[in-house]
């Protein structure tokens, strides 16, 4: 019988050391996944927790390194990519194509695609929710004969914390 890649006791020990805000986000994500026909557990749970704790776009190979260190053995890329794909399907995580990285969705329960503001200095992201923009893009795509499946709009600039003091 094959052993599980991530034993429940190991996962519980890792998750139990997370800061309270990360734990709260994990609990909300578990409820969201149950409401949407999924179950946030195992590697997907750990990847979500690490992305939440990072609070900025994180690449898959950074996640692989972190998880390998946490569990004490090498984790293969397909393992993490499957977890990321599951999180994207649940709309808990979005991919930033420009950085080949992933970020936690701020509004997982809402019906919209991502509009992400990305600071080009520190990498911090903020998610916008604007149904007017969603509607406009959908209407324009339909007029062009294009059928949308998914969209992530990335807007790069400088966040409030990274702006020079005189500009604030």
Protein Blocks (a to p, Z undefined) as FASTA:
>chain_A
ZZdfbafklmmmmmmmpcfklmmmmmmmmmmmmmnopacehjllmmmmmmmmnopacdfk
lmmmmmmmmnopacdfklmmmmmmmmmmnopaccdfklopadddfblmbccdddddddfk
nopacddddfklmmmmmmmmmmnopacfbdcdddddddfklpcfklZZ
